[in-house]
Amino acid sequence: MSLYFVLYWDVWGNEQNGWDVNDVSRHSMVGRIPDTQQDVLDLLKANNWINDYVTLDEVQIEFNCDSVQISDKSNNCPIGRVEWGV
């Protein structure tokens, strides 16, 4: 099954008024479908999409049926998503 990281690289807005994702880029990833939040973080680190020092205290990870949304826990700014089976 294919894995992809969708990077939200053009994000506008703020915590009070909400965020708008204006542009994304989609990239193949190597690994397996994550089962836990730690699996998601490890997958992002292994594919060099997030720094090694980032912890679960800093990111919010929300599972959907065929993807995982990732956002900054401090201000809810969207970072991207991991998709599979697409």
C-alpha positions as MATLAB code, in Angstrom:
seq = 'MSLYFVLYWDVWGNEQNGWDVNDVSRHSMVGRIPDTQQDVLDLLKANNWINDYVTLDEVQIEFNCDSVQISDKSNNCPIGRVEWGV';
ca = [
       0.000    0.000    0.000;
       1.297    3.459   -0.881;
       1.990    6.131    1.727;
       2.072    9.847    1.005;
       2.798   12.992    2.972;
       0.739   16.006    1.946;
       2.689   19.050    3.061;
       0.632   22.171    3.767;
       3.248   24.712    2.739;
       1.095   27.808    2.173;
      -0.986   28.325    5.307;
      -2.598   31.648    6.208;
      -4.506   32.804    9.241;
      -4.212   32.623   12.985;
      -5.482   30.725   15.981;
      -8.315   33.171   16.704;
      -9.781   33.429   13.180;
      -8.820   30.007   11.879;
      -6.388   28.693    9.303;
      -6.650   28.398    5.513;
      -4.493   25.965    3.560;
      -3.816   27.612    0.206;
      -1.361   25.179   -1.360;
      -0.039   21.682   -0.764;
       2.509   19.304   -2.219;
       2.233   15.492   -2.195;
       5.250   13.254   -1.599;
       5.781    9.474   -1.502;
       6.864    8.026    1.828;
       8.612    4.812    2.816;
       7.239    2.840    5.753;
       4.097    1.165    6.967;
       0.627    2.502    7.761;
       0.765    4.013   11.250;
      -1.382    2.583   14.059;
      -0.525    5.046   16.824;
       0.404    8.697   17.192;
       3.985    7.659   17.953;
       4.020    5.606   14.714;
       3.018    8.751   12.793;
       5.751   10.814   14.432;
       8.355    8.081   13.787;
       7.239    7.799   10.138;
       7.568   11.562    9.619;
      11.009   11.560   11.231;
      12.206    8.548    9.210;
      11.163   10.304    5.985;
      12.746   13.609    7.048;
       9.475   15.546    7.182;
       9.826   16.567   10.811;
      12.859   17.258   12.994;
      14.115   14.468   15.244;
      13.625   16.576   18.377;
       9.844   17.085   17.863;
       7.718   15.223   20.427;
       4.045   14.324   20.781;
       3.774   17.226   23.240;
       4.281   19.579   20.278;
       2.045   18.112   17.568;
      -1.590   17.080   17.402;
      -2.271   13.912   15.417;
      -5.826   12.986   14.425;
      -6.636    9.691   12.696;
      -9.257    9.408    9.949;
     -10.199    6.270    8.001;
      -7.410    6.606    5.402;
      -5.295    9.509    6.608;
      -3.846   11.287    9.613;
      -3.987   15.061   10.101;
      -1.008   16.743   11.785;
      -1.103   20.203   13.359;
       0.960   22.342   15.724;
      -0.388   21.778   19.230;
       0.537   25.296   20.386;
      -1.739   27.139   17.940;
      -3.585   24.444   15.907;
      -1.817   25.513   12.693;
      -2.152   22.667   10.163;
       1.149   21.079    9.104;
       0.032   18.317    6.738;
      -1.384   14.833    6.530;
      -0.273   11.276    5.920;
      -2.444    9.374    3.410;
      -2.579    5.726    2.389;
      -4.606    3.688   -0.040;
      -5.200    6.716   -2.262;
];
